[in-house]
Amino acid sequence: MGVLPDILKAVLIGVIEGVTEWLPISSTGHMIIADRFIKLGVSESFLEVFLVVIQLGAALAVAVLYRAALFPFGRGAGSRLAVRRPCLALWGKCLAACVPAAVVGLLFDERLNELFYNDITVASALIVYGAVFIAVEKARASPRKFSSAASLTYRAALGIGAFQILSLIPGTSRSGATILGAMLLGASRGAAAEFSFFLALPVMFGASALKLVKFGFVFSPAEAAVLFSGAASAFVVSLVAVRFLTGYVKKHDFTVFGAYRIVLGLAVLALAYLA
């Protein structure tokens, strides 16, 4: 199989990653369906690295879009470099929220994948959490306690981090678990989505770094081209997806995403049955 077809496939996979990473609809469920039609001509070990490292492109999109809120240094009096304490506090909350899933993931990640990485589990998670999203939206009342990501307390951040543990079950969706958790803990839809974006940065950079260290940094020219193409397309599409979701939640709720998850879960079940 030539390099060019694999590059085009990598771009398509990057598009799927760029959309599904930020919307609460499960990138895993989409990758299962995509895997039936898109087969990269690469080794299994490189494919495992590729599917994680293209997330760096998606994460970079958030870093670019929210650079003003995330960069902890600014200009103070006399043009001196000053520390922006609210920004440091936000980073502290993000890191605190990473702890629960990081501990559980380091201890049980491989075992969880062995037990749960299958079509039935993924489809079940899609359907169950889709129904939960719909139920939460129907039961929601306003106003909310936290109107922005910066207004979240450390206690709320840790609570959201506990919900992120659920995303270790394939099909749950990292963004879905954290957005749902933030909403249940009193965050507005906008604050929930925004904190989910920020929380993804240490998660994605950490996961990518671990994969690269384990695999090594030596890639063939073809592998490097495939990796760059996937990451670049994930970056571009993520710019659009993040902007879309931040605009969408200002006027709409997450019910449509819950319904979409249920339909996707049924599609995964159908593919598993037909396989």
C-alpha positions as CSV (number, residue, x, y, z in Angstrom):
1,M,0.0,0.0,0.0
2,G,1.5,3.3,-1.0
3,V,2.2,6.3,1.3
4,L,-0.3,8.6,-0.3
5,P,-3.4,6.5,0.4
6,D,-2.2,6.1,4.0
7,I,-1.7,9.9,4.3
8,L,-5.3,10.5,3.1
9,K,-6.6,7.9,5.5
10,A,-4.6,9.6,8.3
11,V,-6.2,12.9,7.4
12,L,-9.7,11.4,7.6
13,I,-8.9,9.8,11.0
14,G,-7.6,13.1,12.2
15,V,-10.9,14.7,11.1
16,I,-12.8,12.2,13.2
17,E,-10.6,12.8,16.2
18,G,-10.9,16.6,15.8
19,V,-14.7,16.4,16.0
20,T,-15.3,13.6,18.4
21,E,-12.6,14.5,21.0
22,W,-14.5,17.7,22.0
23,L,-18.1,16.9,21.4
24,P,-19.5,14.5,24.1
25,I,-20.1,11.7,21.6
26,S,-17.2,9.3,22.1
27,S,-14.2,9.2,19.8
28,T,-13.9,5.4,20.6
29,G,-17.3,4.6,19.2
30,H,-16.5,6.5,16.0
31,M,-13.1,4.9,15.7
32,I,-14.7,1.4,15.9
33,I,-17.0,2.3,13.0
34,A,-14.1,4.0,11.1
35,D,-11.9,0.9,11.5
36,R,-14.4,-1.1,9.5
37,F,-13.7,1.1,6.5
38,I,-10.3,2.7,7.0
39,K,-7.3,0.5,7.4
40,L,-3.9,2.2,7.7
41,G,-1.1,0.1,6.2
42,V,1.1,0.4,9.3
43,S,2.2,-1.8,12.1
44,E,0.0,-2.4,15.2
45,S,2.5,-0.8,17.5
46,F,2.7,2.4,15.3
47,L,-1.1,2.5,15.0
48,E,-1.4,2.5,18.8
49,V,1.0,5.5,18.9
50,F,-0.7,7.3,16.0
51,L,-4.2,7.1,17.6
52,V,-2.9,8.7,20.8
53,V,-0.4,11.2,19.4
54,I,-2.8,12.8,16.9
55,Q,-4.6,14.0,20.0
56,L,-1.7,16.5,20.3
57,G,-3.0,18.3,17.3
58,A,-6.4,18.5,18.9
59,A,-5.0,19.7,22.1
60,L,-2.9,22.4,20.4
61,A,-6.1,23.8,18.9
62,V,-7.4,24.5,22.5
63,A,-4.1,26.0,23.5
64,V,-4.3,28.4,20.5
65,L,-7.9,29.3,21.0
66,Y,-7.6,29.9,24.7
67,R,-4.0,31.2,24.8
68,A,-5.1,34.4,26.6
69,A,-6.8,32.5,29.4
70,L,-4.2,29.7,29.7
71,F,-0.9,31.7,29.5
72,P,0.1,32.3,33.1
73,F,2.4,35.4,32.4
74,G,1.5,38.9,31.4
75,R,2.8,42.4,31.4
76,G,2.7,44.2,34.8
77,A,3.7,47.7,35.8
78,G,6.6,49.1,34.0
79,S,6.2,46.4,31.3
80,R,7.7,43.8,33.7
81,L,6.7,40.2,33.3
82,A,4.0,39.4,35.9
83,V,2.4,36.2,37.1
84,R,-1.4,36.0,36.4
85,R,-2.6,34.3,39.6
86,P,-6.1,33.4,38.3
87,C,-4.5,31.6,35.4
88,L,-2.2,29.7,37.7
89,A,-5.2,28.8,39.9
90,L,-7.0,27.5,36.8
91,W,-4.0,25.3,35.9
92,G,-4.0,24.1,39.5
93,K,-7.6,23.0,39.3
94,C,-7.0,21.2,36.0
95,L,-4.0,19.3,37.4
96,A,-6.0,18.5,40.5
97,A,-8.8,17.1,38.3
98,C,-6.3,14.9,36.5
99,V,-5.3,13.0,39.7
100,P,-8.2,10.6,40.2
101,A,-8.2,9.2,36.6
102,A,-4.4,9.3,36.4
103,V,-4.1,7.1,39.5
104,V,-6.8,4.6,38.4
105,G,-5.5,4.6,34.8
106,L,-1.9,3.9,35.8
107,L,-3.0,1.0,38.0
108,F,-5.8,-0.5,35.9
109,D,-5.7,0.9,32.4
110,E,-4.5,-2.3,30.6
111,R,-6.9,-4.5,32.6
112,L,-9.8,-2.2,31.9
113,N,-9.1,-2.3,28.2
114,E,-8.8,-6.1,28.3
115,L,-12.2,-6.3,30.0
116,F,-14.1,-3.6,28.3
117,Y,-12.6,-2.7,24.9
118,N,-15.2,-4.5,22.8
119,D,-18.1,-3.4,20.7
120,I,-20.8,-4.4,23.2
121,T,-19.3,-2.4,26.0
122,V,-18.7,0.6,23.8
123,A,-22.2,0.5,22.4
124,S,-23.7,0.1,25.9
125,A,-21.7,3.1,27.2
126,L,-22.8,5.2,24.3
127,I,-26.5,4.4,24.9
128,V,-26.5,4.6,28.7
129,Y,-24.7,7.9,28.9
130,G,-26.8,9.2,26.0
131,A,-29.9,8.5,28.1
132,V,-28.2,10.1,31.1
133,F,-27.5,13.3,29.2
134,I,-31.1,13.6,28.1
135,A,-32.3,12.9,31.7
136,V,-29.9,15.5,33.2
137,E,-31.0,18.1,30.7
138,K,-34.7,17.5,31.4
139,A,-34.1,17.7,35.2
140,R,-31.8,20.7,35.1
141,A,-32.7,24.0,36.8
142,S,-31.1,27.4,36.6
143,P,-29.2,29.5,37.6
144,R,-26.1,27.5,38.0
145,K,-23.4,27.8,40.7
146,F,-20.4,28.1,38.4
147,S,-20.8,30.3,35.4
148,S,-17.2,29.9,34.1
149,A,-14.3,27.5,34.3
150,A,-12.3,30.0,36.4
151,S,-15.1,30.1,39.0
152,L,-14.9,26.4,39.7
153,T,-13.6,25.5,43.2
154,Y,-10.8,23.0,43.8
155,R,-13.5,20.7,45.4
156,A,-15.6,20.9,42.2
157,A,-12.5,20.3,40.0
158,L,-11.7,17.1,42.0
159,G,-15.3,16.0,41.6
160,I,-15.1,16.5,37.9
161,G,-11.8,14.5,38.0
162,A,-13.7,11.7,39.7
163,F,-16.2,11.7,36.9
164,Q,-13.3,11.5,34.4
165,I,-12.6,8.0,35.8
166,L,-15.7,6.9,34.0
167,S,-14.0,7.7,30.7
168,L,-11.6,4.8,31.2
169,I,-14.5,2.6,30.1
170,P,-14.4,2.8,26.3
171,G,-17.4,4.5,24.8
172,T,-18.0,6.8,27.7
173,S,-16.2,9.8,26.2
174,R,-13.7,11.9,28.2
175,S,-15.5,15.1,27.2
176,G,-18.8,13.5,27.9
177,A,-17.8,12.3,31.4
178,T,-16.3,15.6,32.4
179,I,-19.1,17.8,30.9
180,L,-21.7,15.6,32.6
181,G,-19.9,15.7,35.9
182,A,-19.4,19.4,35.8
183,M,-23.1,20.0,35.1
184,L,-24.2,17.7,37.9
185,L,-21.8,19.6,40.3
186,G,-23.4,22.9,39.4
187,A,-21.5,24.3,36.4
188,S,-23.3,26.0,33.5
189,R,-23.1,24.3,30.1
190,G,-20.5,26.8,29.0
191,A,-18.3,26.4,32.1
192,A,-18.6,22.6,31.8
193,A,-17.5,22.6,28.2
194,E,-14.7,25.1,28.8
195,F,-13.2,23.2,31.8
196,S,-13.4,20.0,29.8
197,F,-11.4,21.7,27.0
198,F,-8.8,22.8,29.5
199,L,-8.6,19.5,31.3
200,A,-7.8,17.7,28.1
201,L,-4.5,19.5,27.8
202,P,-2.5,17.8,30.5
203,V,-4.4,14.5,29.8
204,M,-3.5,14.5,26.1
205,F,0.1,15.8,26.4
206,G,0.8,13.3,29.2
207,A,-0.7,10.3,27.3
208,S,1.1,11.3,24.1
209,A,4.4,11.7,25.9
210,L,4.1,8.2,27.5
211,K,3.3,6.6,24.2
212,L,6.2,8.3,22.4
213,V,8.7,7.4,25.2
214,K,7.4,3.8,25.1
215,F,7.5,3.5,21.3
216,G,10.7,5.6,20.8
217,F,11.1,8.7,18.7
218,V,12.4,6.9,15.6
219,F,9.9,6.9,12.7
220,S,10.3,6.0,9.1
221,P,9.6,8.9,6.6
222,A,6.3,7.2,5.7
223,E,5.3,6.9,9.4
224,A,6.3,10.5,10.1
225,A,4.2,11.7,7.2
226,V,1.2,9.7,8.4
227,L,1.6,11.0,12.0
228,F,2.0,14.6,10.9
229,S,-1.0,14.4,8.5
230,G,-3.3,13.0,11.2
231,A,-2.2,15.5,13.8
232,A,-2.5,18.5,11.4
233,S,-6.0,17.6,10.3
234,A,-7.0,17.0,14.0
235,F,-5.7,20.5,14.8
236,V,-7.6,22.2,12.0
237,V,-10.9,20.4,12.6
238,S,-10.6,20.9,16.4
239,L,-10.4,24.7,15.9
240,V,-13.8,24.4,14.2
241,A,-15.3,21.9,16.7
242,V,-14.3,23.8,19.8
243,R,-15.7,27.1,18.4
244,F,-18.9,25.3,17.4
245,L,-19.5,23.8,20.8
246,T,-18.8,27.0,22.7
247,G,-21.2,28.8,20.5
248,Y,-23.8,26.0,20.5
249,V,-24.1,25.7,24.3
250,K,-24.9,29.4,24.6
251,K,-28.3,28.8,23.0
252,H,-28.9,25.0,23.2
253,D,-28.6,22.1,25.6
254,F,-26.9,18.7,25.2
255,T,-30.0,16.7,24.5
256,V,-29.2,16.3,20.8
257,F,-25.8,14.8,21.7
258,G,-27.5,12.4,24.0
259,A,-29.8,11.3,21.2
260,Y,-26.9,11.0,18.8
261,R,-25.0,8.8,21.2
262,I,-28.0,6.4,21.4
263,V,-28.2,6.2,17.6
264,L,-24.4,5.7,17.4
265,G,-24.5,3.0,20.0
266,L,-27.2,1.1,18.1
267,A,-25.0,1.4,15.0
268,V,-22.1,-0.1,16.8
269,L,-24.3,-2.9,18.0
270,A,-25.5,-3.5,14.4
271,L,-22.0,-3.7,13.1
272,A,-21.0,-6.1,15.9
273,Y,-24.0,-8.3,15.0
274,L,-23.2,-8.3,11.3
275,A,-19.4,-8.9,11.7
